[in-house]
Amino acid sequence: MSAEIPVQSAGNVTRLRLRFRDWRRTRPFWAGLFTLLGGVPIAYFPYATLKLGTMSIAMATTAGAGSLIIGVLLITLGLTMWFQKATRVFAGVAAILLALVSLVVSNIGGFLMGFLLALIGGALAVSWAPARPQRGAARQESDDAPLDPAAPPAAEDSDGGRRVG
């Protein structure tokens, strides 16, 4: 490869994948996903008619409205964890409390599937902390400005590079 040949740019799929990876790493992504997925069975099972062979099972009870509210709130909290990462602790605690309430209100928490997913998602949200910025990316100062204004000027190497003393 010569210097005259331009470097091929990454394709659209690769670029989108890298942008999604950067977005995912700056927020409690897995906590939001587990919480969102936990709300689906909690809201779905009270309104579903399940078929086992020729026998149909309807789980519709008076708690159907409560199950729907809990499921929709868990889905909303999962999306909140993704797009409002500053409220992750509140959303995590609320997800844990709604998961516990779903045990009583909505068919043992969506047959324990929704309960466990929402509980894990809430715990992940509460325990998530933003990553520290990388050392190289945090320093964007020019070479002429000292790193610390109170520090003495940096000594230069024999090759002209700067050294922090």
C-alpha angles and dihedrals in degrees: 000000000000131000091250095062110087118233112254112247120234117265124255093259093053092046092050091046092052092047091050091049091052091047092047093051094056097059141037093274099162092045090055092046094051092046092048092048090047091059094055100068092038091057096035107050099060090057099038127096107215120201124212104184106303094340118092121205119204116192094189109140137153087271090066093100091049090049091051092050093048092047094049091047091051091050089049092049090051091054090045090056089055100045103027104041092168089071094051095116093051092045091048094050091045090050091051092049093047090049090053092048090049090064090068101030107041117040099291092316098308092318089310091294096095092038094055095043093049092045093051091045092051092048091049091050093051093047098043118108127183115258120252113253114261116260097241095044094050094061112068098150121129122254092250097059119075117240093235119030091212093049121096117255114281120255118240126236121232090259093056097256121133123251125196105229 
